[in-house]
Amino acid sequence: MSPLDLLVAVPLALMIAAVLLGSRGRLLLLAAIPVMAGLTVWLLLLPEGTAHIVGDWNLPLGILLRADGVAQLLVAATSACASIIGLYALREFAPGPSGSETAHGYAFWPLFYLLWGGANAGFLTTDLFNLYVALEMVSLAAVAMAAMGSLRAALQYFVVALVGSLAYLLGVALLFANYATVDITLLAGTARPDLATKVALAVMTAGLLIKAAVFPLHGWLPPAHAAAPAPASALLSAIVVKVGFVILLRLWFEAFPAIVAPAALDVLGWLGALAVLYGSIQAIRQETLKALVAYSTVAQIGYLLLAFPLVVTAAGSDRAWAGMTIHAIAHMLAKAAMFLAAGLMLKAVNGHRLEDLSGLVRVMPLTVAAFGLAAISLMGLPPSAGFIAKFLLLEAALEQGAVFQAAILLVGGLMAAVYLFNPLSRTFAGRDTPVTEAKDTLQTAAPLALGLLAVSLGFAGQAMVDISAGVSQAGPPAAAVGEVP
Amino acid sequence: MTLAFDLILCLMIVGTAAAALLTHNALAAIVFFIVFGNLLGLAWLAMNAVNVAMAEIAIGAGITGVLLILTRQRLMALGDDLISAETPGWLRAGAVLACTGLTALVGSAVLSVAPADDLGGPIAALLPELGIENPVTGVLLAFRAYDTLLETFVLLGALVAVWSLAPGNAWPRPPASLNLAESGGGSVAQAFGRLLLPLALVMAAYLVWAGSDFPGGAFQAGTVLAGGLIIAAIGGAVAWPRADNSILRAVLVLGPGVFLIIGLAGIALGRFLFYPPGFAKAMIVAIEYSLALSIGATLALLLAGRSVAPDHRS
């Protein structure tokens, strides 16, 4: 028994149940949450670098599943986000008053479990083709969820995501032809700086930059994330873009660190810096709340790439690595909280513009507080997890004399403050108390729990740094490797 | 002789692709696309990749072709004249340049790879352990069973995604009927449709069984089954079921479900997706039969599309 496969198999079993039962089976979530929580704790308790093959088939033919620091942190954050978003969605995707089911109410639950299982599959595998399949699982669910808001935005997302997938798959095929394996732990040992490898790495990276919505390939994200129903937006921004990011990590820092040119990493770093600036400026300019939060995702993804050049330089690279990983999970929790809170706020005022929020704090203080907690982490204020991440990145940048990156980190934080204080201050404005519908306790509690988690995880900073460092750079466990032809 | 055949085939593939791209008539483009898919299948066949050839012809040319024709029909029913706006010349030139550049880059990368040992050796060595002879089935259902398991869930998810597009008042009604016999003049479709479904069933069953040792398997069988179902639907021999039909839902999850249960049962014996020695072939065949049924139903329903409202005229 191992959590490495059960963390994927359990959501898939639930997907089958959801296809059979539809929204009448949505309360299965109440069984899923403790089971997935238990499996997550088990995963966190596994000794560093635990790995095993699937079935009876050794590398290079088979597939290796592995619990490294990145996987442990991201699976844990995914479990927390998916559980809480699922609780929020129980009311949104339920049968109607007469017990009649809607297409959205039916389809959300199978797609939700597909996304959950796909994300876990992606975080826990070391196989580049297996990662492609995981990417497909997550992208398909994401596109369908985006279509619940805007068919137009979803169609655009679909086409762009397909291009990204095909580019990635092309690279996988090239690597397989070149090395007769697609396992990153094996590739790490045999990587050669030849043309095929470079072309493969380039097309795969381009495809993944699309999937992770990195500037300037981010165009599909704001319309899709802003239009989707709140739980779907939260899943898309929190979890889906992280899968593309993790594959980038696997490629650049585990499979091919030996042949990657520093200049190429600098290009990714530059893209990250531009993403921070562009996403923040766009977020400041938005007049609707969900578009603002969606552009904030473009900016926050930028930090993940900004860290790439810092990770490779020897001095302080472990801090940069930890900062990058912690930023990924801090953004997951904070952005999920923010989209759920924004969904509740907009539903309460029956509008979508920032000016509609006037006076809202007087009717829904807890929801505004959840938005504020998420904002604290996104801005990088202490003691939040976002603060720990930015602090580690800043420390690494200064230690390496990377003044430019340090400046972007600080400016980005200030700009986040500008775009996030704007909606918050609106909720305090005006004298009128807006009339709103009755609130649902569970829906109010969900973003608050995520926001509290994003802020309080800052106190577990050292633990997260320790876990993130548990990346196995040492190659595959000997037991998993068969006869290499 | 073979060289001449290969050259002619290549020219025809490029020619049909160009024709599909350059024509302004949507129906002509679709027809050229279908011919292109069939020729590509022939090319795979010429390279002895029979499994890939079958998949390309069945899915790339067959199902995709029908899907395109149906889409054209529905767009025309909506009043779309199907004439794409004239693209500016610089955009066309840019697209040609970008595609040529990418093709040259990827092409040179492919040619730079020395034809070296692939995994053919180790796969051939492991096949006797499974008791099967078709290496593709070995890869799909044993060595890379985890990938295949996840893909079956992607396919199931795709159908759920299509279903999620149903308009508010339509769920869970059946998709629009494809029945040509209803509108008169469909007697050929009617007779053919009734005849083909039993044939497709027999052929699908054979393809799964043969798939252990010869080219074939669950995916090819599922596609044949889907083809039979679609033609039967066009001939009026079968009607699309409602989305809340519990037998239908059970058929859809049968393949992924059996696969997952066998995978989880493996945990009791050691590891996820572990087949106990001596039982590998039995388990593979069980997975493949259930998968073929689910894939056939899923592909046919993917083509049928979302639920339509009662007042809908197709």
Contacts between the chains, C-beta under 8 A, distances in Angstrom:
chain1	res1	chain2	res2	distance
A	1	B	267	5.8
A	2	B	271	7.8
A	2	B	272	7.5
A	5	B	263	7.9
A	5	B	267	7.5
A	5	B	271	7.8
A	5	B	272	3.7
A	5	B	273	7.9
A	6	B	267	8.0
A	6	B	272	7.9
A	8	B	150	7.7
A	9	B	260	6.4
A	9	B	263	6.7
A	9	B	264	6.0
A	9	B	272	6.8
A	12	B	149	7.9
A	12	B	150	8.0
A	12	B	153	5.6
A	12	B	256	7.4
A	12	B	260	5.8
A	13	B	260	6.1
A	13	B	264	7.9
A	15	B	153	6.4
A	15	B	156	7.3
A	15	B	157	7.6
A	16	B	253	4.6
A	16	B	256	6.3
A	16	B	257	5.2
A	16	B	260	7.1
A	19	B	156	6.6
A	19	B	160	6.6
A	19	B	249	6.0
A	19	B	252	6.4
A	19	B	253	5.3
A	20	B	246	7.5
A	20	B	249	5.2
A	20	B	250	7.0
A	20	B	253	6.2
A	22	B	244	7.5
A	52	B	271	6.6
A	53	B	271	7.2
A	54	B	145	7.3
A	54	B	146	4.4
A	54	B	271	6.7
A	54	B	272	5.7
A	54	B	273	5.3
A	55	B	142	6.8
A	55	B	143	7.7
A	55	B	145	6.0
A	55	B	146	7.3
A	55	B	266	6.9
A	55	B	271	6.1
A	55	B	272	7.1
A	55	B	273	4.1
A	55	B	274	5.1
A	55	B	275	7.0
A	56	B	270	7.6
A	56	B	271	7.0
A	56	B	274	5.5
A	56	B	275	7.2
A	57	B	126	7.5
A	57	B	142	6.8
A	57	B	143	4.6
A	57	B	144	8.0
A	60	B	119	6.7
A	60	B	122	7.9
A	61	B	119	5.7
A	61	B	122	5.8
A	61	B	123	6.8
A	61	B	126	7.5
A	61	B	143	4.9
A	61	B	144	7.8
A	62	B	143	6.0
A	62	B	144	7.6
A	63	B	144	6.8
A	63	B	146	5.1
A	63	B	147	7.1
A	101	B	171	6.8
A	101	B	172	6.9
A	101	B	244	7.3
A	102	B	168	6.7
A	102	B	171	5.9
A	103	B	163	6.2
A	103	B	164	5.4
A	103	B	165	7.2
A	103	B	166	3.9
A	103	B	167	7.8
A	103	B	168	7.6
A	103	B	170	7.5
A	103	B	171	4.0
A	103	B	172	7.7
A	103	B	306	7.5
A	103	B	307	6.9
A	104	B	164	6.1
A	106	B	160	7.9
A	106	B	163	7.0
A	106	B	164	7.5
A	106	B	171	7.0
A	106	B	172	7.4
A	106	B	243	7.5
A	107	B	160	5.0
A	107	B	161	7.0
A	107	B	163	5.7
A	107	B	164	3.3
A	108	B	164	7.7
A	110	B	156	7.4
A	110	B	157	6.6
A	110	B	160	4.6
A	111	B	157	6.3
A	111	B	160	6.0
A	111	B	161	6.8
A	111	B	164	7.3
A	114	B	153	6.1
A	114	B	154	7.7
A	114	B	156	8.0
A	114	B	157	4.5
A	114	B	160	7.9
A	117	B	153	7.3
A	118	B	150	7.5
A	121	B	150	6.2
A	129	B	144	7.7
A	129	B	147	6.3
A	130	B	146	6.6
A	130	B	147	5.7
A	130	B	150	7.6
A	133	B	147	5.2
A	133	B	150	4.6
A	133	B	151	5.8
A	133	B	154	7.1
A	134	B	150	6.9
A	136	B	151	7.7
A	136	B	154	5.2
A	137	B	150	6.1
A	137	B	153	6.5
A	137	B	154	5.4
A	137	B	157	6.9
A	140	B	154	5.9
A	140	B	157	5.1
A	140	B	158	6.1
A	140	B	161	6.1
A	141	B	157	6.0
A	141	B	161	7.6
A	143	B	161	6.9
A	144	B	157	7.5
A	144	B	160	7.1
A	144	B	161	3.5
A	144	B	164	5.4
A	147	B	161	7.4
A	147	B	164	6.7
A	147	B	165	6.3
A	148	B	164	6.6
A	151	B	165	7.4
A	170	B	106	6.7
A	174	B	106	7.5
A	174	B	109	5.9
A	174	B	110	6.9
A	174	B	113	7.4
A	177	B	110	7.1
A	177	B	113	4.9
A	177	B	118	8.0
A	178	B	113	5.0
A	180	B	116	6.8
A	180	B	117	6.3
A	180	B	118	5.1
A	180	B	119	5.7
A	194	B	112	6.6
A	195	B	108	6.6
A	195	B	109	5.3
A	195	B	112	4.6
A	196	B	109	4.4
A	196	B	110	7.2
A	196	B	112	5.3
A	196	B	113	4.9
A	198	B	109	7.9
A	199	B	105	5.8
A	199	B	106	6.3
A	199	B	108	8.0
A	199	B	109	3.8
A	200	B	109	7.1
A	203	B	106	7.4
A	482	B	122	7.0
A	483	B	122	6.6
A	485	B	117	4.8
A	485	B	118	7.7
A	485	B	119	6.6
A	485	B	121	5.0
A	485	B	122	5.6
